[in-house]
Amino acid sequence: MTFQFIRQAVCKGTLALAALALAYGATPAHAADPIKVGFVGGISGFCASTIGPSVNAVKLAEEEINAAGGINGRPLELLIRDSKSKPDEGAKQARDLIENEKVHMIMGPCSSSVWLAISPMAKEYKVPLVSAAAGSHRGTVDFGHPYIYQGQQNAQMDANAAAEYFTLKGWNNVVTIGLDYEWGHSFVDMFVERFKKINAKANVKKQLWPKFGESNMTSFITATLAENPDAVFAASFGPTSTALFKQGNAYGLSKRTNLVTIMTYKELAPLAGDMPDGFIGISRIPFWAMPNEKGRAYVRKYKERFGDYPDDFGTIAYDVLHHFAEGYRRNGGTDPDKLRVTMSSFTYEGVRGPVSFRFIDNTIQAPSLIGITKKLPEYPFSILTDIAYIPSDKTLPSEAEVNAARAAAAKQ
């Protein structure tokens, strides 16, 4: 009798305490803590025109991950902050996310300067920092540490892919056009270095340097054509690339030589009928070239939800978040040192096809895509066709090159 009375009293007391806890908003014991991902993107500033699709894509990935049960029963929680496309503001937002929100991972920077500004903090606090857009290879190669990852092909991989493509096509005599600032010079320099390394006949006939943002490219086009090059490597984007395409068309540029430059959906769509056939673009994962049904389903879902096609960087952000969700599942928790080993231990089958991170520099192993512009009736703008896939073993630096770059960076 005494035992029965005590058991009933304990049960009633437990229920009363549970009711009291719920009344005061306490979280039930069975509710799992979320895995928090901070997204520090350039929602304002110079990245504002390109960041929207990435925000859409990671929100879509968050929904899908949670609808499928989260990560080992833990929900994924996305916290979005504006870096204003400025390194100091990006670092400020990242610090707040790390110290006050206790995020387990940060992604989102579209600018390499913002990504590199956050990197020391990621190293100090051991919080994985993942790029899906920032293109500098220096983050993971020169200044690499265990907690910084590059989830997309970087500038070095793009430059090396172009050199491989030029060599494959037998284009020996070339002209380079590079925007006259750090990225333009480094991108051209990396291309020239690899081109000369793999092609004994490589001949760089002329190097031209339009100012950043240059939109009058006529003099550069005529100077290029005067050299009668087999091909042109252009480190340009935005108004400079638009001017090259439009003004070059008046000079028959695409018929007189082979112009190769960065070209994504966001560069192609605004030009619509102004883009001639025959220009050559380096791309990462254009929506019309998805390699599997998972990718094609993503494109359909994105377009239905947002009324537009996904761009390359949005697709990569989506794939990266799903990739890391799978990494955390396999990791059995959020331990960042264990996660690095886990992330390099498996191949992820995402919308881009099979991709993986290599251990030495936490850089994605994914092919670079190079195609030729062509108008097709399915789209109101030109797309890249006849796509060549340059594998990452042809574009990534060797382990010896990574170690040499880090040794040189340490002396600076």
N, C-alpha and C positions, 0 to 999 in steps of 0.2 A: 504493500500500500504506500509506504513512505517513498519507495523508488518511483512508483508511478506518479505520485504527486510532484516529485522533484522534476521528473522528465517533462511533465506537462507545463510546469512553471518555466523551465528553461526554453521550451519551444515557444511559449507565449511571449517570453521576454525577447527572444531572438526576432520574432515577427515584429514586435513593437519597435525594436531598435532599427530594423530594416525600414519600417514605415517612417520612422523619424528621420533616418538618413535621406530617404527619397524626398521627404517634405522639405528638407533644407538643400536639395539639389545635389547631393552627393552622387558620384558615379557608382552604379552597381558593380560589384566585384568582378562579374563576368565580362564587363565591357573592356576590350583591349585598348591600350594606348595606341594612338596613330603613329605611323611612320611619316614624319614631316619632311616635305621637300620645299625648299625656298626657291622661288623663281625670280631672279633679279635681272629684269630685262629693260631695254631702252624704250619704255613706253612713250616717253617724250624725248626730245632731242633728235639727233640725226638718224637714229635707228627707228624712229617712230613709224616711218613709212613701211618698214619691213617686219616689225616685230609682231603685228597683229595675228598673222597665220600661226606663228609659234605659240602664242597664248591660246588661241583656239584649239590647237592640236594637243597641248598638254592637258587642257581641261577635258578634252574628249578622252584622252588616255586615263586620266584620273577616274572619270566615270566608269570606264570599262573595267579597270582594275578593281574598283570597289564593288561593282556589280557582280564580278566573278568571285567575290569572297575576300577581297583584299590581299594582304601579304601574310600568309600563315595566320589568317584570322584577324590581322590588324588592318584597320583602314588606312589608306593613303590620304594624307591631307596636304593640299597644295596651297602655299602662301605666296602671293604674287606681290612684288615690289617694283617700283620704278627707279632705275639707276640714273634716269635723265640723260643716259648715254655719256655720263661723266665718270671717270675713274674714282674720284673722291666720294661721290654720291653712291656709286656702286659698292665701294668698300664700307661706307657708313651703313647702308641697308643690309649688307651681308653680316656685319658685326651685330646689328640688332637682331637679325634672324638667328644667329648662332647663340648669342648670350642670353637673349630674352625669350625667344620662341623655341630654343633648343632643337633646331632643325637637325635632321640626320644627313642632309645632302643639299647642295645648292647647284642650280643650273640656270640657264637663261641669258648670260651675257652675249650680245651680238657683236660687241666691240672687243677686239683683242686687248686694248688698253684697260678696259674694265675688268676683263677676265684676269689679266696679269696683276691688277691692283688687288683683287680678292685673294689671289693665290697664297701669299704669305700667311694670311689669316686662316685659310683652309689648312695649311701645314701646321700652324700653331695649335689649332683646336682639333685637328684630326677629323675634319669634316670633308667628305668627298665633294669636289668641285668639278662639275662636268660641263664641257662645252658642246653645244650642238650647232653653233654658228661661228663663234670667234675663230678666225682662220690661222692665226700665228702658230707656227710649230714650236716656238720658243717656250711656251708654257709647259709642254710635256717633254721636250727634248732638251734644250739648253738649261732650263730652270726646273726640270722635272723633279717631282717628289712623290711619295706614295699616295697622296690624296688628291692629285689633279689628273683628270681624264679628258681625252679628246674623242668625242663620239662621232665626229665626221672627218672626212678627208680634209687635211689642212693645206696651207699654201705650198708647203714643200712637196707634198704628194701631188698637188695639181701641177706644179712646175715640172716635176719629174715625169708625170704622165704625159705632159705636152712634149717633152724631149723624146720620150719613147715613141710617141705618135709621129713626130717629125722624122725620126730615124726610120720607122716602119714605112713611111710614105716615100722615103728617099729625097726629102727636102733638105738639101745641104746648105744652100745660100739663103740666109735669113736676115731680116730686119727686125729689131725689137722696138716697141713703143711702150714706154712706161710712165705712168703719172709720177711727177717729180716730187715725191715724198717717200717716207720710209718704206711703206708697203710696196709701192711701185718699183723702187730700186731693189729691194730684197727679193721680190717675186721674179723680176727679170734676171737678177744675179744667180738665183737658184736654177732657173731654166738654163742659162748659158753654161753654168758649171756642169750640170748633168749632160747637156747636149754635147759639149766638147769631150766629156768623159766617155760617152758611149758611141760617139760617131767621129771616126778619124777624119772624115771629110767636112766636118762642121766648119762653116765660115760665116761669122757674124759680120755682115757688110756695113751696117750702120745701126746706131742706137739713138733714138729720139726720145725727148723728155718733155712732153706738154705739161703745163702747170696743173696742179690739182683743180678739178672742176672745169677744165678747159672744154669749151663747146664749139670752138671754131677750129676744126681739124684739117681744113683745106691744105694748108702749107705742109702739114705732116704727111698727108696722103700723097701729095705730089712728090715730096722728098722720098717717100717710100718707093713709089712706082719708078722713080728715076734710077733706083738701084736694080730694078728688074729681079726682085728676089723670088725664090721658090715659094717662100711662105713668110708670114709676119706673125710674131708673137706679141700680143698686146696685153699689158697689165693695166687694165682699165675697167671702169664700171660707170653706172649712172649716166650723166649727161655726156661724158666723154665717149663712152661706148655708143650711145645713141647717135652722136655726131659722126662717129666712124662709120656706122651702118648707113645712115641717111646720106651724108655727104660723099661717102665712098661709093655709093650707088651711082652717083652722077659721073664718077670717073671709071666706072666698070671695075671697081676694086675686086669684087668677088670673082670676076672672070679673068682678071689679069694676074692674080696671085691667090694665095690661100691665107686668109685672116683667121687666126685662132685666138680666142679670148674666153673669159668666164661668161657663161650664158645660162641663166636659169629662167624658169617660167616668168618671174617678175621682170626680167629684162625683155623677154620676147613678147609678152601679152600687150604692153602699151604700144608697141610698134605696129602691130596688126599688119596691114598691107604694105607698110614701108620697109619691111625686112625682106631683102632679096634672098633668093635661094643661093646656096653655095658658101655662106659663111660657116665657120666651124666653132662650135661651142664646147667648153669644158663644163660639165655639170656634175651634180652629186646624185640626185635621185629624182628625175623629172616624173611627174605623175603619170604621163602617158607610157612610161617605160617600166612600170612595176613588174618585177620578175615572177610574181606568184599571185595566187588568188587572194591571199591575205592582204597584199598590197592593193589589189584592185578593189577589194571590198572596202578598204579604208578610204580610197578615193571617192567611191560612191557615197559612203556614209558622211564624209566631210562635206562634199558638195551639197548633199541633201540638207545638212544641218546649217551650213554657213553660206550657201548660195554662190560658192566660188570653188575653184580647184585649189588643192593645197600646194604651197610652194615647196621648194627643196628643203629649206631650213625648218619649216613647220613639220614636214614629214620626218626629218631626222630627230627633231625634239620629241615627237610622238614615239618613234622607235626607241630612242634612248631611254625614255621614262619606262616603257614596257620592259626593255632590256634590264634595267636596274631593278625593277620590281621582281623579275625572275631571279636576278642575282641575290637579292635579299631573301627570297624564298629558299634558295639553295644554301644561303649563308646561315640560315637558322637564327637570324638576329641582325643587329645593326653594327656589330663590331667592325670598325673601318679597316683595321689591319687584316683581319680575316677576310673581309670583303674583297680586298685587292687580289688576294690569292684566288678567291672564288670567281671573280669576274674574268680572270685570265684562264680559267679551267674549263670553260664550256663555250660552245658555239651557239649563238642565239639565232633562231629562225624567225625573223621579223618581217616587216613589210619590205625591207630592202633585200631580202634573201639572207643567206647565212653570213653573219658577221661575228667577230670576236675581238676582245682586247688582248694585246700582247703585254707581257708582264714588265718588260724593261722600262717602258715609257707610258703605259696605260693609254696607248693610242689604238684607235679602231683599225682593224684589218678589214677593209672594204675596197672594192674596185673603184677606180675613177672612170667616168663615162665621158666620151668625146664623140659628138655627132655633128651632122651637117644640116643646116637650116633648109627647110622645105615647106611649102604651103600645101596643106592637105584639106580636102573638103570637110573633114570632121571638126575642124577648129577654125575660129575666126582669126587666128594668128599662126605664124610659122612655128614649127616644132623641130626638134633635133631628130634626124633619122640616120639610118646606117650607123648605129651606135657601136663604137669599139669600147670594149671593157678592158681597161688596163689593170691587171691584178696588183694588189698591194705589195706583193713581194718584189715588184718592179719599181715601186714608188716610195716605200718606207726606207728610212736610213737604216743601215746595218747596226748591230749592237756596238761595233767598234766606232762607227761614226757618231752614235749617240754619246758614247763615253768621251770621245774627243771633243764634241761640242760642249759637254758639261765641264770638262776640264778647262776649256778656253773661257767659258762663261764665268767660272770660279775665279779666274785671274783678272776679270774686268773690275 
